[in-house]
Amino acid sequence: MMQFNSSDKIFIEKKGLTLKKVEQQLQLLKTGLPFINLERAATIEDGILKFSEQEKSGLIKVYDAQKEALKIVKFVPASGAATRMFKFLFDFIKDFKPKKQSINAYVNKFKASELSLFFIGLEKLPFYNLVITYLKSQNKNYNKLSNDEKLVAFIKAILNDDQLAFSAFPKGLLPFHKYKDHLASAFEEHLFEAALYATSKGKASLHFTISEKHKEKFDAEFTRIQQIVESKTNTKFDISFSYQKESTDTIAVSAKNEIVREDNHELYFRPSGHGALLENLNDFDADIIFIKNIDNVVVYKYEEEVAKSKKMLAGLLINIKKQAFKYAKDLDTKQLSHDDIVEIAEFLICKMNVVISPEFEKYSTAYQIDYLKNKLDRPIRICGMVENEGEPGGGPFWVKDEGANLSLQIVESAQINKKDKEQKNILKKATHFNPVDIVCSIKNYKGETYDLQKFVDHQTAFITMKTKVGKDIKALELPGLWNGSMSNWNTIFVEVPLVTFNPVKTVNDLLKPTHQVL
């Protein structure tokens, strides 16, 4: 294509991309992508399982009895920077005119409820004492400042690059919780939590996907806490890191579909969202993988309850996998009767939410066997779902694809056409929310690891509007890791307690009870 010069071509190849792939990205940005076609919301007894306390205990026992023989990994997407947590504070510093107004007047004028909550809860923030100590060390006259001046100084200390610069931290290394004798990062809490459910033979393996520039900081944090956490939990930790691969970046265009360039005329590429992490997940060799976001942690007193929920999901995975593997092997190796075929089809329908073609009965026996093989021979994911409390983000739905096939999917709100009345109504009826609480199996019954790229629905990529130097740009996001990237996995949704979902999207979330020790 004429729009690329020889320097562009070298730049594209350096990133591990091909010209063809970039041209495909440009085409998608130009033509747009189809919205997801929602059939109905997944609800309890229609796509979401709900277990009694007795059933939960049974599943926990299954997992505890077998985990020592399993290779277990906890996979934590952790490349997010803390910047977005402080957005309303950046806005305040930009717009506040201290000589013309008080903070109180600013809050009232802009109806700045987040800012108001931040000031009310200030002393409960885990890093409050740390910031105050820093401010006093920097300014001998700190105590003589007015209350407004102290508050502005506090915010600047958090945000400014030449001060504490919390906003530039990776989210995983920010102080999240204040204990009696120390501050704990989200990274540290993930270790304590993993010791309760993701251990095998006294060892817990955790893998964090991070930005390469933060690797040394994560290494330093692990070195600092390793001995303490290992002695407190009686667990050895095997920590590994990987980076979002540059070859998964996508090109950006202007609102008029013109290629966006940097000031030095190089092409402007953006990270393509968490769907890029499928490549990282694809590198694993494990029997059970727990997936959970870096900012979804709790203080220690709630961790036992969270661990029980995780074990319950893993116990269900073990049960389902055992039966699925038996049937997959039978389909490969045995002469099956009509009753055997019906039994396998019923297992897929009743236990794995697979919608079998209405034509299935008419197929020849050989084709029925091939059809069932295809449906069974896939990675399996068990996804925890919490009751919807109005949080932004994705949820569980029955979705119809272009071939009118129905399947259970996690759908982000950006994938839904909200101008379509029917689709909007289905969205409104959603009872549950996706907290990214996944336990999965990525091997077949022979112990071979799947190539996860084969199960992606590429039509579920989506286009988002971003800004670059104040100008609107269109960005292409790959099918999300737990959305389109797992679209063709066998999927089971299970209701889990609300305590398992505690993301920190803004700094004020650290004031919620699950992030407070007292």
N, C-alpha and C positions, 0 to 999 in steps of 0.2 A: 504493500500500500504506500502511496506517495507521501503520506503524512509522517513516515519514519525516515530519518536520514541514517547515514552509516554509523554515527556515534550512538544513535538510539539503539540500533541493532546490537552493538557491542554491549551497551548498558543492559539491555534485556537479557542477553545471554549470560552476563555476569551474575544476574539475579537467579539464574537457574531456570529461567522461563524461555519459551520459544515465541517467535514472532506470530506463529499461528494461534497460540494460546491467547496472546495479548489482543490479536485481532478479534478473536471470539468474544473476549471480554468487552471490547468496544462495541461489538454488534449487540450484545446483551444490554449494554447501557443505552444504546440507541433505540432498540425495539421494545425494551422493557421485558418484564417477566410476568407470567400469569399468577394471579392470586391463588391461594389454596382454596379448594372447594369444600367447605364444611358441610357435613351431612347432619350431625347433631353433636351436642356436648357429651363427652364421656362422663357418666355419673355412677354412683354406687349401684351395683348390680347390672349396670350397662357399660362395662368396660373398666370399672374400678372395683377392686376387691376390698372388702373390709373384714378384718379378722377379729374374733373374740379374744379375750385375754388368754383363754385356754389354748386357742389355736396359735397365738403368738408365742406362748411358752414352748409349745411343741416344735415350732420352726426354729426357735433359738437353740433348743436342744439338738436338733439335726445339725445345725451349723457348728456348735461347740464340739459335737462328737466327731466331726470330719475335718475340721480346719487344720489340724496338725499335719494332715497328709496332703494339704493343698498349697499351691504357690499363690500367694495373695499379694496384691499391690493396691495401694491407695493412690489414685491419680488426681492431682489438684491443679486445675488451671489457675495460674498465679501471676500472669504477666501484667495485670492491671496496675496502673499507677494510682496513687491516692488523689490525684488532682481533682477529679470530679466530685469527690467527697466534700470539697471545700468551695464548690462553685458559688454558693450564695455569699460566702465570705469575700471571695474575689470581687463579686458584684458590689458588695458593700464598700470595700476599700476604694473601688473605682468611682463610685457615685457619691460617697459621703463628703460633705463640705463642713469640716469641723468649725470653721470660723462663722458659718452662716446658720448652723442648726445643731441641736443636740441629738444624741443617738435616739432618744425617746421620740423626738419629732420625726426623725428619719423612719423609724419603725412604723409610726402611725401614717406617715405620708405614703409609704410604699407598701403598707400592709405586710410588712416583712415578718411573717409569723415564724419562719425558720430561724431568723436572726434572733428574735425574741426568745425562742426556746433555747437557743444556744447560750444566751446570756444567763437565763434562769438556771440552766443546768451546768454552768461553767465549772463549778467546783467538783462536780461529779465526773468530769472528763478524766480519763485515765492519766493523761499527761499534764494535768493542771499544775501540780506542784513543780514538775520539771520545768515548765514554761516560766512560772513565777520566779523560781530560783535563777533561771537564765536571765530574766529581765532585771532582777536586782543586781546580778553580777555585772551587767552591762551599763546600768544607770544608778549611780549612787543616790540620786534624788528621786528614785522611783516612788517612794512612799509619799512624796510631796505632790505627785501628779493628781489631777482630778480623776474622778471615776471614769469619765468618758475617755480621757487620755490613756488610762490604764487598759481599758478594753481595746482601744485601737492598737496599742502597743502589743497586747497579747495576740491579736489577730495577725499583725504584721510579722511577729516572731514565728508564727506557724507557717506563714505563706512565703516569706521572702527568702530568696536563694542565698543571701549573705547572712541569714540568721539560722533558725532551726530547720527551716525548709521542709516541714512535714509533707507539704503538698507534692514535693518531688520524690518522696519515698515510694518504693513499690508498696502496694496496699498490704502485702503480707508481712512487712517489717515494721509497720506503724504500731506504736503502743495501743493495744486494743482493750486490755483489762488491767485493773490495778489491784494487786493482791497486797497483803500486809507487808511483805518484804521485797516485792519486786513488781515491775511492769512486764506484762506478757504480750508478745506479738501474736497475730493470727497464725503465723508459721509455727510458733511454739505450741499453741493450742491444738493445732492439727496433729502434732506428735503425741501429746497427752491423750487425745481422743483416739488416735490410731492404736495406741497400746491397749485400749479397751476392747477393740473388735477386729483389728486388721493384723493380728499377730499369728505367726505359725512357728512353732519350736522356739519360742522366746525372742523372735525377731520380727520387726515390723518394717516393711519396705514401703517407702513413700516416694512418689515421683512428682516433682513440681515443674510445670512449664512456666518459664520466666523470661524476662527480657535479658538478653545477653549482657547488657551493660550493668545489670544488677547482680551478676553471678557472685562477685567477690563479697558483696554485702550479705547475701544469703549464706555463703560459706562461713563468713565471720560470725553470723548469728548462730549457726549450728555449732561451731566450735565453742562459742560462749555458753550455750545451754546444754550441750550434749551430755556431759557428765551428770548434771543435775537431773535432767529428764530421765536418763537411763537408770540412775539409782532410785529415783522415786517410783518408776513404773516397773522396775526389774525387767526391762526390755532393751534389746539392742536395736539400734535404728540403722537401716540402710537407706540413705537419702541420695536420690539422683535428680538431675536437672536436665531439661532440654529446652530448646528455644523454638519459637514459632518460625518455621522455615521461610526464608526470603522468597523462595520459589512459589509460596502461596499468596504473596502480595498481589493486589489487583490495581490496575490503572484507574485513574480518576478523570472525569471530564467535567466541563462547565455545564451550566443549565442548558446551553445551546449545543451540547455534545461535542464541544471542541476540547482537544487534549490539553490537560493542565500541565504546566511545566514549573520547575523551580526557578529561582532568580538566575541560576547559572545555566539555564536552558535545558537541564536534564529533565527527563520524564518524571512526573510525580506519581509514585506508587504508594498505596496505603495497605496496612495490615488488613486482612480480609475477614476479621471476626473469629470467633472461637471455632468455627468449622474447620479452620486451618489446622487445628490440633488433632484432627483425625489422623494426620500423617504421624504425629507423635505417638498416638494411641496404637497405631498400626505396627509400631516397633516392638510391642510387648510380647512376652511369652509368659502368660500367667493363667491360672485356672479361674480365679475370681478377681475382678477389678472393681473397686469402689471408686465412684467419681463424685467429687464434691468441690464446690467453689471455695477459693481462698478466704473470702470474707464471711463465709457461713460457719461461724464457730460460736461456742457458748463458754461462759465461765465454768470452772471445774464442777460446781455443785449440780449442773444440769447434764454433765457429760455421760453419766451412767444411763440416763433415760434415752439420750441420743444413740448410745451404743446398742441398747436393746433393740431399737428400731432398725438399725443397720443389720444386726444379726438376724432379725426376723426376715428381712428382705433376702439376705444371703441364704438362709435356710430354705426359703421358697425356691430360690434359684437352683439350689442343689437338688431338691425334689423334682422340679420341672426338667432340669437337665438330664437327670438319671433316666426318666421315662422317655424323653425325646431322643436320647442317645440309643436306648434300647430299640425304639421303633425305627430309627435311622439305620441301625445295623441290620434289623430284620428286613427292611426294604432292600438292602444291598445283598443280603446273603441267603434269605429263605424263600421257599415257595409259599406265597401267601394265599390264604383262602379269601373268599368274599367277606366273611365275618372279620378276618384280620384287618382287611382294608377299611372296613366300616369302623372298626375300633380305633384305628390310627386317625381316621378323618374326624371322629368324635373327639379324640384327645386334642387335635388341633383347634377344633371349634370351641370346645368347652374350657380347655385349660390355657390355650395360647392365643385366644381372640382372633384366630384366622378365619376369615370369611371365605368359605369354599364356594366355588362356582356352582350355580344352580344346574349346570349341564353335567356336573361330575358323574351322576348316576348313568349317564348315556355313554361315557367314555369306555373304551376297551380297557381290559384289566391292565395291560402293559402301560397304557397312557395314564391310568389312575395311579399306578405305582410311580411313574415319572413325576406326575403332578404332586403327589405327596412328598416325594423325595425333595423336590424343589422347595416346597413350603417348609419342610423340617430343617433343611441343610442351610441354616443361617445363624449368625450370632444371636444371642438372646440377651435382652435387657429387662430387668425388673426396676421399675421407676416408682419411687415414693411420690405421692401427691398429697398436698395439704389443702384443707378447706380454704376456699377463696375469701380473702378479707380485703379485697380491693387493691392488692399490690399490683404494680405494673409488670407486664411480662407475659410469658407463655402459659399455656394450659393444655389439658388433655381433651382431644376431640376425635370423633369418628370422621374420617376424611375420605372423599371420593376422588380417585385419580382420573386421568383422561380416558382410561379404558373402563370407567365406571366401577373399578374395583374398590371395595371398602377396606380401610385399615385404621388401626389406632395410631395416632400421631401426637407428638407434642408440637403445638403450633404457637409461634410468636404473633403478637397482635399486628406487627408490621406486615405479616403475610396475608392478612385478612382484608378484603374489600369492604371497608366500613360504609361506603356509599350504597352498598347493596343492602336493602332493608332486611331481607331474609337472613343474610350472613350476619348482619349486626344483631339480629334477634337471637341467633344461635349463640353468638359470643356472650350476650347478656345472660343466657341461661347456664353459663358455665358455673359449676359448683366448686371446682377444684383448680389448683394452681400448681405450676411446676417449680419445685424448689431446687432442682438439679440435685437429686438424691438417687443416684443410679448404681445398681450392682449388675455387672455384666459378665458374660462368658463369650470369649472370642475364638473358641476352638470347636472343632467337630468331634464326633465320637472316636475318631482315630487318633486324637491328640494333635491334629494339624491345626495351625493357626490360620484363620481366614484372612484373605486380602480384603480389608474393610472398605477399600475404594469401590469394590464391586457392588456395594449395597447402598450407595448414595443415590438420592434423587436430585439430579443436577438442576432440575426445573424449580427447585425450592431455594435457589440462591435469591437474594433480594437486594434491591437498590435503596440506599438511604441518602438523605440530603445532609451534607456536612458543610462546614465553612472552612475556607483557607484564606488567611489574611483578609478577612471580612467579606470574601466573595463566596457565593453559593456554589457548591460543587456536588456532583453525583458520585457516590462511591458504591462499589459492588462488593457485597458480602457473600462469601461462600455459604452453601447450606450449613446452618448451625450444627454444632457437634451433636446436640441431642435433638435437633429438628431433622432437617433433610439429610444430614450425614448418616443418621441411623434409621432413615425412612423405611428401608427394606429389611430391618432386623425383626425378629419375633419379639413382640412387646407385651408386657404385663404391667398394668398400673395397680398400685396398692395405696390405700389411704394410710398416711403416717401422721403422728401428732405434730401440732404446730410448733412445739419446742425444737423440732429438727430444722426449722427455717428461721434463721436469724441473720440475714445479710446486712452488711454495713454499706448502704448506698450513699448516705450522707453522714457527716461527722455526728449529727444528732442521734443517729441510730445507736451510737455507743452509750446513750443514756437509758436505753431500754433495759428492763429487768434482767434479761438473759446475758447482758454484757456488764452487769453490776454485781460485784462480789457481795456487798451487804444488802 
